[in-house]
Amino acid sequence: MYTKELKLEHNQLAAIVNAETGEIRVLEPKAKKEPKDRSMEYFESDQPYQRVFTKAWKLLQTQTTDLEFKIAVELGMNARAYTNSLEPLTPETTATKLSDILNVDRKKIGKVFDKLFKLGVIGKFEVYDRFEIHHNYWIFNPYLSFNGKTIRKDVKTMFDNTYYANLDRI
């Protein structure tokens, strides 16, 4: 068995000829592997970027009012890299503070956040770590968008059963 690398012109083909039977078999060139995410070649290796899933956002737009959609977009843009955490926003954040941050009427903020929670656009995460420090914050659904080159698997699995998790990622 011999291995040989060939360099061919665009109009040439490689073939194997069986010396005993005279059979000719054309060799197909090996396809070059493309990187899975070609958009990364435009970024520094350590620079996070935002990944957005258009089909999921279009579905969300049909499920929400203009105000609810606007707030979802704002939250998505402010999600932290790799965890999609919405810190410093927490369940303890007052409606007045939320309305100031998002530039929305304070009286409407409660209903909007209730709907976004029910749709699975945002989720609540609460845990005590081994030093008994309480972590209680909101997380944005990574099936809509996420910041960073990747998203942590445990964050993704929290949202696996939402409307947006089963849409094709094209």
LINLIN-V875902 format. One record per pair of residues at least 24 apart in sequence whose ideal C-beta (glycine too) atoms are under 8 Angstrom apart, sorted by the first residue. I is the first residue (numbers start at 0). J is the second residue. If there is no record, write none. Layout:
i->[I;I]
j->[J;J]
This chain:
i->[39;47;47;47;47;47;48;48;48;49;49;49;49;49;50;50;50;51;51;51;52;52;52;52;52;52;54;54;54;54;55;55;55;55;55;56;56;58;58;58;59;59;59;59;59;62;62;63;63;63;66;66;66;67;67;67;69;70;70;70;70;70;71;71;71;73;74;74;74;74;75;75;75;78;78;78;78;78;79;80;80;81;81;81;81;81;81;82;82;82;82;83;83;83;83;83;83;83;83;84;84;84;84;84;85;85;85;85;85;86;87;88;88;89;89;89;90;90;90;91;118;118;119;119;119;119;119;122;122;124;142]
j->[148;80;81;146;147;148;146;147;148;75;76;144;145;146;144;145;146;75;143;144;142;143;144;163;166;168;166;167;168;169;142;143;162;163;166;143;144;162;163;166;118;120;143;162;163;118;162;114;115;118;103;107;111;111;114;115;103;101;103;111;112;115;115;120;143;101;115;120;121;139;139;143;144;138;139;144;145;146;146;146;147;145;146;147;149;150;151;138;150;151;154;138;139;140;141;145;146;150;154;124;136;137;138;139;121;136;137;138;139;136;136;136;137;135;136;137;123;135;137;135;161;162;158;160;161;162;163;157;158;157;166]
